[in-house]
Amino acid sequence: MERIEITVTATGSEGQGIGSLPSGKICFVSGVFPGEKCICEVVSETNKYAVCEAVEVIEESPERTAPFEPSDEVSGGLPFACLSYEAQLRYKQSRVRECLSRIGGFDQALLESVMKPILSADNPRRYRNHMQYAIRDGHVGLLCAKSDSLGKYDEELIEYEIFSKIKSCVEETFERAPTWLFDGLVLRGSLRTNEVLAELVSSDDGPHEIVIRDAGNYIGSTGLYGAIKSVCEEGGFRLNGLLFRISPNKASKRTRTGIRTVIEGVDYYDEIFCGRKFRIKAGSFFQVNTEQAEKLANKASEAAGDAGVIYDLYCGCGTLGLAVKKKGQKLLGIEVVPEAVQSAKINRSLSLDDEEASECEFICKDVLKADFAQLIKSGKFPPPDCIIVDPPRKGLDIGVIKKLEELGAPSICYVSCDPATLARDLKMLTRYYKILEVTPADLFPNAAHVETVIKLQRQD
């Protein structure tokens, strides 16, 4: 295969380097950064662009913090693992601004006035409270970007130290008692309550009763639960539960769904977030970086201010709305996942006193199908003074944007996990709303993702 020299000039949306082939065609190269020269091979090509693989870096960027390694040896999901944290922050800040300019069409003068500095992490290492590992041939780790094999990664960059110890404990059990029953391990926990929840995952499509029986027999005969529990206790943690989940396809693994059973203990752990207690159940969504999520919640709280009535759309298990709510404010949360709504009601009781809890209501409903006019007309809930929206990566459906415009709340706080869909949505929302502030937040150090909090004010 022909090898060519490429100079990297920019960074793509997934953290890959961008350069040009000798023909002038744009190309994407993983594992390299702006300012670097590398020797590459073209692995695929279309009429518009090419995808290349770097085999050697011949001129390194001063921002590089570790030697280059071929992408087929490195676990996916951490494109900035070898890039200085300062450079990561500059990229994420510029990515949000570039999307708002290119996709949203907002002029530079406006962006200059509303863009705030990115909320950086005080500690960009060992920050993840939730890890989803793959199990291959008795080893536990993260998959390579382009294969089903485990790759190298620096565990100190992302996972809690207790997770690293549990991972080693599980591998030791597999070494003395080999099994093909499991192909995944999920660990979740809190450094504030010192609680851990572990879940083994199988993609076996056999009869569920037999698969669950075999998993239970293996865990019982090998003493795996006791081993993990001992590791937790030695580290000052408590193992709340060990679960087993059957997820027979990629979609169910990605969404943490399937057939779940509790082998030992319970199916949740507790977290302290913004000074309040929350119960996080297996499979439910909670931001993976607790400390950074609190900074995000504080910005949302500023946006809500003294609003008498807050609507929290896509509320999940109620974390953001309950963290933002002040005494006397009414809170309405809407979420389509029944289990999440049940968790939100539990968290309402755990995090608030009886008087404040009575000011909150959580409804299981698709935001797109919710009849807000009827809800308000019935007297069940007043019109909103502030609306918080925290949609999935695909952003807001155009029907939801129309509902927001019709509700006409004086302020909106938009929490985004994708700058591209955010820019698209803001282009429509600014027909009726003015952007007051745009604040990027780094919840995923060493990864390419960036969150953003936007304050919007209704204008005539």
SULJOJO-V12140 format. One record per run of one state. SS is the DSSP state (a for helix, b for strand, c for the rest). FROM is the first residue (numbers start at 0). LEN is the number of residues. If there is no record, write none. Layout:
# SULJOJO-V12140
ss:SS from:FROM len:LEN
ss:SS from:FROM len:LEN
This chain:
# SULJOJO-V12140
ss:c from:0 len:2
ss:b from:2 len:5
ss:c from:7 len:2
ss:b from:9 len:2
ss:c from:11 len:5
ss:b from:16 len:4
ss:c from:20 len:5
ss:b from:25 len:4
ss:c from:29 len:7
ss:b from:36 len:9
ss:c from:45 len:3
ss:b from:48 len:11
ss:c from:59 len:4
ss:b from:63 len:1
ss:c from:64 len:6
ss:a from:70 len:3
ss:b from:73 len:2
ss:c from:75 len:7
ss:b from:82 len:1
ss:c from:83 len:1
ss:a from:84 len:18
ss:c from:102 len:5
ss:a from:107 len:7
ss:b from:114 len:5
ss:c from:119 len:8
ss:b from:127 len:1
ss:c from:128 len:1
ss:b from:129 len:7
ss:c from:136 len:2
ss:b from:138 len:3
ss:c from:141 len:1
ss:b from:142 len:2
ss:c from:144 len:5
ss:b from:149 len:1
ss:c from:150 len:1
ss:b from:151 len:1
ss:c from:152 len:2
ss:a from:154 len:3
ss:c from:157 len:1
ss:b from:158 len:1
ss:c from:159 len:1
ss:a from:160 len:16
ss:c from:176 len:7
ss:b from:183 len:7
ss:c from:190 len:4
ss:b from:194 len:8
ss:c from:202 len:5
ss:a from:207 len:15
ss:c from:222 len:1
ss:a from:223 len:11
ss:c from:234 len:3
ss:b from:237 len:9
ss:c from:246 len:3
ss:a from:249 len:5
ss:c from:254 len:4
ss:b from:258 len:7
ss:c from:265 len:2
ss:b from:267 len:6
ss:c from:273 len:2
ss:b from:275 len:6
ss:c from:281 len:8
ss:a from:289 len:15
ss:c from:304 len:4
ss:b from:308 len:5
ss:c from:313 len:5
ss:a from:318 len:6
ss:c from:324 len:5
ss:b from:329 len:6
ss:c from:335 len:2
ss:a from:337 len:14
ss:c from:351 len:2
ss:a from:353 len:4
ss:c from:357 len:2
ss:b from:359 len:5
ss:c from:364 len:2
ss:a from:366 len:3
ss:c from:369 len:2
ss:a from:371 len:6
ss:c from:377 len:8
ss:b from:385 len:4
ss:c from:389 len:8
ss:a from:397 len:10
ss:c from:407 len:3
ss:b from:410 len:6
ss:c from:416 len:2
ss:a from:418 len:11
ss:c from:429 len:3
ss:b from:432 len:9
ss:c from:441 len:9
ss:b from:450 len:8
ss:c from:458 len:2
